[in-house]
Amino acid sequence: MSGPDYTYDQKNVAVPGKNDDYVDQFLFKTKRGYCDNFSTSMAVMLRSIGIPTRWVKGYIGGDFHQYSNGNIAQSIYQVKAMTRLTNYYEQFLYQQKHPAGC
């Protein structure tokens, strides 16, 4: 899912209303979203054609930042959120997919 019709955006993402479907809104209306939108949509599409798929969300790595506040040295890590899919490929083998490249 890439190309001029879909936009990767972490800030200007629509929030579904009470009666809106998350995947339908992304695929057919806004076409703008971040990792969760792309990966959830891909998981639903793969499952709809019978391919067992796992959707995983978590954090990976991060960047270390250190700063000093008076005499106290403090450390901060800016972690990176991510979502990914694993889908059944062959007997007992799952492939990892990052639909939005994130």
Rosetta silent file (secondary structure, phi, psi, omega in degrees, C-alpha in Angstrom):
SEQUENCE: MSGPDYTYDQKNVAVPGKNDDYVDQFLFKTKRGYCDNFSTSMAVMLRSIGIPTRWVKGYIGGDFHQYSNGNIAQSIYQVKAMTRLTNYYEQFLYQQKHPAGC
SCORE:     score description
SCORE:     0.000 S_00000001
   1 L     0.000   90.800  176.424    0.000    0.000    0.000 S_00000001
   2 L  -151.144  174.720  179.539    1.958    2.903   -1.249 S_00000001
   3 L   120.274 -175.392 -173.861    1.817    5.453   -3.949 S_00000001
   4 L   -69.113  -17.321 -177.052    0.256    8.841   -4.503 S_00000001
   5 L   -80.661  -21.318 -177.858   -3.154    7.815   -3.148 S_00000001
   6 L  -120.207  139.475 -176.867   -1.970    7.111    0.423 S_00000001
   7 E  -121.731  130.099  174.005   -0.019    9.461    2.686 S_00000001
   8 E   -83.730  121.725 -176.949    2.093    8.527    5.714 S_00000001
   9 L  -151.074  128.507 -179.364    1.388   11.116    8.411 S_00000001
  10 L   -94.979   -9.943 -172.931    1.789   10.887   12.186 S_00000001
  11 L  -112.985  -42.670 -176.196    0.049   14.158   13.075 S_00000001
  12 L  -100.361   65.945 -176.553   -2.939   14.857   10.803 S_00000001
  13 L  -113.255  128.740 -179.712   -4.738   11.545   11.209 S_00000001
  14 L   -68.360  144.228  174.855   -8.516   11.322   11.465 S_00000001
  15 L  -102.173  125.397 -178.578  -10.031    9.648   14.498 S_00000001
  16 L   -61.031  142.186  175.346  -12.976    7.402   13.622 S_00000001
  17 L   -76.000  178.864 -176.282  -16.348    8.440   14.945 S_00000001
  18 L   -57.064  -37.469 -176.814  -18.580    6.205   17.028 S_00000001
  19 L  -103.778    9.407 -179.932  -20.147    4.562   13.957 S_00000001
  20 L   -92.718  144.791  173.726  -17.052    4.604   11.698 S_00000001
  21 L   -90.603  130.122 -176.266  -14.960    1.549   10.908 S_00000001
  22 H   -56.053  -49.729 -176.853  -11.241    2.206   11.478 S_00000001
  23 H   -70.832  -44.839  178.620  -10.031    0.337    8.391 S_00000001
  24 H   -59.016  -42.698 -179.828  -12.803    1.557    6.057 S_00000001
  25 H   -59.524  -44.874 -179.493  -12.153    5.153    7.054 S_00000001
  26 H   -68.292  -50.013 -174.086   -8.450    4.828    6.237 S_00000001
  27 H   -68.418  -37.997 -169.514   -8.745    2.789    3.029 S_00000001
  28 H  -113.830  -14.210 -177.995  -11.665    4.563    1.388 S_00000001
  29 H  -114.665  -68.993 -172.081  -11.985    8.046    2.920 S_00000001
  30 H   -81.167  -39.061 -177.461   -8.920    9.683    4.430 S_00000001
  31 L    52.468   30.990 -179.778   -6.100    7.601    2.875 S_00000001
  32 E  -138.171  129.892 -179.987   -3.824    9.263    5.428 S_00000001
  33 E  -177.512 -170.222 -178.585   -2.315    7.590    8.463 S_00000001
  34 L  -123.933 -167.080 -173.443    0.653    6.102   10.262 S_00000001
  35 H   -48.641  -45.115 -178.205    1.936    2.594   11.010 S_00000001
  36 H   -60.334  -42.039 -179.583   -1.205    1.498   12.852 S_00000001
  37 H   -64.398  -47.977 -178.282   -3.458    2.490    9.955 S_00000001
  38 H   -65.462  -46.927 -174.724   -1.334    0.776    7.304 S_00000001
  39 H   -72.190  -37.929  177.828   -0.633   -2.395    9.279 S_00000001
  40 H   -63.657  -43.531  179.467   -4.189   -2.849   10.581 S_00000001
  41 H   -62.736  -42.133  179.334   -5.585   -2.453    7.079 S_00000001
  42 H   -65.779  -39.043  178.502   -3.096   -4.938    5.670 S_00000001
  43 H   -62.302  -44.411  179.747   -3.914   -7.437    8.425 S_00000001
  44 H   -63.218  -42.600 -179.716   -7.650   -7.192    7.706 S_00000001
  45 H   -65.389  -43.630  178.696   -7.075   -7.626    3.952 S_00000001
  46 H   -63.202  -43.699  179.246   -4.787  -10.647    4.425 S_00000001
  47 H   -64.462  -33.522 -178.112   -7.226  -12.271    6.840 S_00000001
  48 H   -66.768  -20.508  177.313  -10.118  -11.626    4.432 S_00000001
  49 L  -106.693   16.839  171.806   -8.433  -13.883    1.860 S_00000001
  50 L    86.562   13.124  178.633   -7.665  -16.592    4.409 S_00000001
  51 L   -94.140  115.187  178.536   -4.034  -15.810    5.261 S_00000001
  52 L   -59.243  130.394 -174.374   -3.431  -16.155    9.021 S_00000001
  53 E  -139.232  137.735  174.413   -1.920  -12.879   10.210 S_00000001
  54 E  -108.202  138.504  176.554   -0.653  -11.532   13.532 S_00000001
  55 E  -109.850  125.435 -174.599   -0.693   -7.804   14.304 S_00000001
  56 E  -125.199  135.151  175.872    2.015   -6.693   16.752 S_00000001
  57 E  -127.986  140.764  179.828    2.549   -3.304   18.387 S_00000001
  58 E  -174.554 -155.697 -179.281    5.443   -2.308   20.578 S_00000001
  59 E  -128.088  145.942  176.675    8.592   -0.264   20.878 S_00000001
  60 E  -128.105  144.583  173.030   11.989   -0.670   19.299 S_00000001
  61 E    38.024 -142.562  179.875   15.326    0.776   20.229 S_00000001
  62 E   150.944  168.467  178.916   15.514    4.441   20.884 S_00000001
  63 E  -109.509  131.648  179.905   17.865    7.364   20.928 S_00000001
  64 E   -84.527  128.961  175.851   19.858    8.189   24.049 S_00000001
  65 E  -126.138  135.769  178.038   19.810   11.817   25.154 S_00000001
  66 E  -125.389  137.458  175.963   21.704   13.126   28.148 S_00000001
  67 E  -144.002  161.594 -177.498   21.330   16.521   29.717 S_00000001
  68 E  -112.673  132.736  176.994   22.410   18.188   32.917 S_00000001
  69 E  -118.345   90.720 -174.364   20.036   19.871   35.338 S_00000001
  70 L    71.784 -125.502  179.249   22.313   21.699   37.749 S_00000001
  71 L   -94.413   -0.317 -176.531   24.644   19.111   39.297 S_00000001
  72 E  -101.457  120.776  175.630   22.381   16.198   38.488 S_00000001
  73 E   -86.791  129.331 -179.797   22.999   14.327   35.231 S_00000001
  74 E  -122.383  153.056  179.846   19.839   12.813   33.852 S_00000001
  75 E  -119.388  141.938  177.391   19.277   10.421   30.984 S_00000001
  76 E  -132.609  138.918  172.853   16.363   10.294   28.594 S_00000001
  77 E  -114.929  128.805  173.361   15.552    7.736   25.945 S_00000001
  78 E   -97.961  104.437 -177.034   13.277    8.639   23.078 S_00000001
  79 E   -84.915  158.522 -177.832   11.772    5.294   22.123 S_00000001
  80 E  -113.535  122.365  177.114   10.251    4.531   18.760 S_00000001
  81 E   -77.264  153.711  178.369    6.812    2.971   18.503 S_00000001
  82 E  -155.551  155.136  168.889    6.182    0.445   15.762 S_00000001
  83 E  -130.063  151.675  178.861    3.628   -1.957   14.429 S_00000001
  84 E  -151.260  166.279  176.601    4.291   -4.938   12.238 S_00000001
  85 E  -119.059  148.656  164.534    2.603   -7.959   10.783 S_00000001
  86 E  -125.255  129.323 -179.697    3.624  -11.544   10.648 S_00000001
  87 E  -124.965  148.328 -178.290    1.740  -13.639    8.158 S_00000001
  88 E   -66.424  126.859 -178.076    1.717  -17.349    7.514 S_00000001
  89 E  -112.205  -57.620  176.202    3.853  -18.140    4.491 S_00000001
  90 E  -134.932  178.398 -176.092    4.655  -21.822    4.498 S_00000001
  91 L   -50.893  117.980  177.513    4.206  -24.564    7.043 S_00000001
  92 L    61.878   25.824  179.842    5.179  -23.103   10.445 S_00000001
  93 E  -126.138  126.831  175.840    6.838  -20.038    8.920 S_00000001
  94 E  -114.802  138.527  176.718    5.736  -16.476    9.490 S_00000001
  95 E  -102.774  143.906  175.491    7.143  -13.514    7.571 S_00000001
  96 E   -90.074  139.232  178.684    7.460  -10.058    9.090 S_00000001
  97 E  -130.506  139.841  173.337    5.947   -7.150    7.175 S_00000001
  98 L  -122.126   86.698 -170.048    6.217   -3.422    7.773 S_00000001
  99 L   -56.574  -35.249 -177.789    3.502   -2.102    5.447 S_00000001
 100 L  -100.947    7.937 -179.207    4.329    1.594    5.811 S_00000001
 101 L    73.333   19.391 -178.769    8.075    1.098    6.039 S_00000001
 102 L  -108.407    0.000    0.000    8.066    2.105    9.684 S_00000001
